[in-house]
């Protein structure tokens, strides 16, 4: 797999020409341990801010942050 590079035209990070998506997953106490919530972002800053917000939420647990397709 190649390095992550900024595409100057789309202004998005890409790996081998594929845009990188930032994924936040979490579980919520009201929906139970078997239901995983997923939200994906094109922008690294928005995704990471959301990840941090979910970590601080008292009703959310097992919050993860991933780079896709990385």
N, C-alpha and C positions, 0 to 999 in steps of 0.2 A: 504494500500500500504506500502511496506517495505521501508527501508532506501536505499539511493543510496550507492552502494559499488563498489570498484574497483575489477574487475576480474583480478587475477594475470596472467592468461594464455593469455587472449586477450589484457590485459592492457587498458581496456575500462571501463567506468562507466556503471553499470547496476542497474536496479530496478527489483526485482523478476526475475532475470535471463534475462531480456530484455535490450538490449543495449540502453543507453540514446543517443538521437540525439539532437543536438542543432540547432534550426531553426531560421533563420533571415528572416523577411518579410518586405517589403517596397512597397511604391508606387512611381512612377516616373512621373515627369511632362509631359514627351513626350508620355507616354502610357495612360495617363488619370486616373481619380479617380476610375474607376471601375476595373482596372487591378492591381492585387496584385502579386508582384514578390516574389518568395520563393527560398531560398538556404539553404541546410541542411549540417551539419558538424558532423563528428565523434569525433573531437577533440575540447574540450572546448576553448582552447586558440585561435585556428584558427577561430572558430565561433565568439568569442567575439571580436577579432580584426576586423573581417569583419563587425560586427555590428557597431563598433565604426567608421569605415571608411564610412559606409553608412550614419551614422548620420551627418558626416561632409560634405557629398556631397550636394551641393547646389540644385541639381535637384531631390533629394529624400526626401520624407516626410513620416510620420507615420511609422517610422522604429521600429520594435519590435524584441525582443529576447525571445525565449521560449525554454524550455526543454521538449522533447517528449520522453517517454509517461507521464512525470510528470505533 
